[in-house]
Amino acid sequence: MSLQIKARHCTIDDALKAYVEQKLERIRRFYSKVHGIEVVFTDEKTTYTCEIELIAPPMYVIATADDKDIRAS
């Protein structure tokens, strides 16, 4: 399983990357057919958006969340 963590218009520290990896590790435990996960953090003036794309054939799932705190998004 490949995991890519990206940032657009913001920077993310190693602690946030470790937090994301820890949370997404649970997906691998419950569903072993995951081929890849891409996480993108975006700074949009007053809020942060986190978008997660999960590729697990035959599924392709996209989830988004917005919050004022980057860790909460």
C-alpha positions, 0 to 999 in steps of 0.5 A: 500500500502506498501512502502519499501525504501532500500540502497545498498552500501550507506546510505540514510537520512531521507530527501531523504526518505521523498522526495521519499514518497512524490513523490510516493504518487502521484501514489496512488492518480491516481491508487488505486490498487497499492499493493506495491512499493520497492525503492532501491538506489545503489552506483556504484562507480561513479553513483547512481542507483535508481530502483523502482518496482511497484506491481499493479495487473495485472501489475508489473513495474520496472523503473531504473535511473542513476545519479551522484547525489543520489537525482536526480537518 
